[in-house]
Amino acid sequence: MKQVVLCIAIGLLSTVTPSLSGQARDIPSAAPTHPAGETQEQRGRKLLDQMLEALGGDAWLNRRNVQERGHLARFFRGAPTGIVVDFTTIHQFASGDRPEAQRIGFITDKSMILPGKKIDVVQIWAANTGHEVTYKGNITLPKDQIEDYYRRQDHSIEAIYRVWLKSPGVVVLDTGSTMVERRLTERVTILSDNNDAVTVDIDVATHLPRRRTFEWRNTTFKDLDEDAEEYDDYHTIQGLPTALTVTRYHNGDMTSQIFYLKAEYDVELPPDTFNPEVLLKKKQ
């Protein structure tokens, strides 16, 4: 009797197994497919073209500025510090005679008695330097902060299209697929002729950037440090997909998270917007 049951079971397996195998083969893979004969360079540049189109193409490249308001949360070794700062920022994009510049105003309560908010500390980043302006005066920010700011600016998504891809000797490589916050992405690394590099993880479904990473040599310890930014919660504003959550990492540890509440492109700006001396006179 046992032999009869065993034979029946084996017979069932022999009929079911091929069917299951066929079904598994029919399930489409989520991994991206590459056309035959396409090189890493060709594939990498194609992915960057797709990312630019997803961001808005010429309309994205020709933005004059963006004005944003949001919250900034600080972290230490990946753990929240409890420090949350409200801020407003104006970022001017470089084009022709218009230099890249940024103005950040930190918002605080007026006082324990008077209701409302005020901006009593303003940072201005322009012309490769950084200034902090308060009613006490205008000071130049520490050297390490200035170097960190412009290092990140030089490896930004903006810089990839405005600087890196226009430079001689640059190499663009498709370096495979990865996951960013449970989203499948394709990784592209852009290499300069002086051995600098920046890597972008591009969402397979939307072609929008999900993560930007670069490394640099620490002058104190002589090892490599890694800086990364992740982009999430995209909303279309004035026709342009805009990440309303930006998370920053240093050597794998979360350092800050920005939540944008409002964004507006191409606002009219006074000519002295990024002049710290004019701002100081208004505060005094």
ABEGO torsion letter per residue (X at the ends): XAAAAAAAAAAAAAAAAAAAAAAAAABBBABBBBBBGBBAAAAAAAAAAAAAAAAGEAAAAABABBBBBBBBBBBBGGBBAGBBBBBBBBBBBBBEABBBBBBBBBBBBABAABBEBBBABBBBBBGGBBBBBBAAEBBBBBAAAAAAAAAAAAABAAAAAAAAAABBGBBBBBAEBBBBGGBBBBBBBBBBAAGBBBBBBBBAAAGBBABBBBBBBBAAAGBBBBBBBBBBGBBBBGGBBBBABBBBBBGGBBABBBBBABBBBGBBBBAAAABAAAAAAAAX
